[in-house]
Amino acid sequence: MAISRASILPALMLLFGAVAFVATAEDPLLATYEKWMGEFGRVYSSDTEKQNRFEVFKTNFQFIESMNKQPGLTYTVGLNEFADLTNEEFVTKYVGFKSPSTPKKATPFKYANLTTAPTCVDWRSSGAVTPVKNQGNCGDCWSFSATGAMEGINKIKTGTLLSLSEQELVDCDTSCSGCNGGYMDYAFQWVILNGGITTETDYPYTSGSTGTAGSCNYPKTYDYAVSLLSYQDVTTYCESCLKNAVANQPVSVAIEASGSAFQFYRVEFSLGRVGPIWTTACWL
């Protein structure tokens, strides 16, 4: 019986598909990948997407293996929830700090001349730090850095630790760009001009799941929980200034975190290895 060319083509396509599947199934990293998928609840819309993400995963796995073999490294890296993202995707989704285009004029720093700073301080032991928060699928780290500093100084001044609303800043501070980045100083400026900021409970965080800013809930912005008097940048490249500031209160910090090492880090970094930091102190 004759076989038409029309029937041969689908058969060949099935054959090539089967060969590709077998090649993938025999990849020694496939079991590791599928275990990672289960651990982080990763489900893909198609086999093609799964295969593409597997290729990214393998590249990242090789980077992790290579980094951890480097002698004298002050940190380790490992597989985490970002292991199927390219570094470009990671930066776009999660790295949201935007430094100002023009440097601010330097002013005398409040804590510059203190000489009694302790060698070690942990504001968690004083109850001035809220539980760790997760920004999720939104590049708004700037808002978390800003609220963290305000939460700390409010606890020091009033004795009450309140979790403040990042979502209010993301939705309402138009000087920043919501999930597309921002700057802590602009967030502090907004809180001062607005008269204060509300709590996480009253204006809960949603951008971590939606990936976008919402519409500003203006009535909530007038329901102040904490007001801010002023803020000041810690003097650039002045380690003693930063030490003195942290000895007196938690400060807002941004770290240049676009590298692949930050994407997969497991143990704290030596800051000298990861780029510049920006620090700001604020007062109630």
Secondary structure by P-SEA (a helix, b strand, c coil): ccccaaaaaaaaaaaaaaaaaaaaaaccaaaaaaaaaaaaccccccaaaaaaaaaaaaaaaaaaaaaaacccccbbbbbcccccccaaaaaaccccccccccccccccccccccccccccccccccccccccccccccccaaaaaaaaaaaaaaaaaccccccccaaaaacccccccccccccaaaaaaaaaaaccccccccccccccccccccccccccccccccccccccccccccaaaaaaaaacbbbbbbcccccccccccccccccccccbbbbbbbcc
